[in-house]
Each structure stands twice: as structure tokens, then as C-alpha cells.
Amino acid sequence: MNNPQTEFDTLWKDILQRYFEDFILFFFPQAHSEISWSRGFEFLDKELQVRIVLLK
């Protein structure tokens, strides 16, 4: 069973992934101009979760 916090977290991650470039442009305009967006990118949120669990 999913708890509400997990469901909220999933929604936030989906929104951030969908609008990631716009997010970076708005909050970090200088960094946005230095990123080669044509190369693409990959979200590694699952890898981070595994590492955090292993540290506990």
C-alpha cells in the first residue's frame, strides 16, 4: 500500500522530470546556458534511493 507521502513524491518527480530544462532555466539561468541540452540526460533517482537504503 502506498502512503500519501510516497504518492506526493512520485508526482513531484514526474513534474520535475517533465519540466527539468525549464526548472533549471528559471532557478539556475547561468548553469542552464552552460549545459549541452542536445546531449540529453538521465534521471538517477532510483540509484540514489538504493545508496541511501544501503547507508542505513
C-alpha positions in Angstrom: 0.0 0.0 0.0 1.3 3.4 -0.9 1.3 6.1 1.7 0.3 9.7 0.7 3.9 11.0 1.1 5.2 8.4 -1.4 2.4 9.3 -3.9 3.2 13.0 -3.5 6.9 12.3 -4.0 6.2 10.4 -7.2 4.0 13.3 -8.6 6.8 15.8 -7.7 9.4 13.7 -9.5 7.2 13.3 -12.6 6.7 17.1 -12.8 10.3 17.9 -12.3 11.4 15.4 -15.0 8.8 16.7 -17.5 9.9 20.4 -17.0 13.5 19.8 -15.9 15.1 22.1 -18.5 12.6 24.9 -17.7 13.2 24.4 -14.0 17.0 24.8 -14.4 16.4 27.8 -16.7 14.2 29.5 -14.1 16.3 28.8 -11.0 19.8 28.5 -12.4 19.9 30.5 -15.6 23.7 30.6 -15.8 24.0 26.9 -15.4 21.3 26.4 -18.0 23.4 28.2 -20.6 26.4 26.0 -19.9 24.5 22.7 -20.2 24.5 21.0 -23.6 20.9 20.0 -23.7 21.2 18.3 -27.1 23.2 15.5 -25.4 20.2 14.5 -23.3 20.2 13.4 -19.7 19.2 10.6 -17.5 17.5 10.8 -14.1 19.2 8.6 -11.5 16.7 8.9 -8.7 16.4 5.1 -8.2 20.2 4.7 -7.9 20.2 7.4 -5.1 17.4 5.6 -3.3 19.4 2.3 -3.3 22.5 4.0 -1.9 20.6 5.7 0.8 19.0 2.4 1.9 22.4 0.8 2.0 23.8 3.5 4.3 21.1 2.9 6.9 
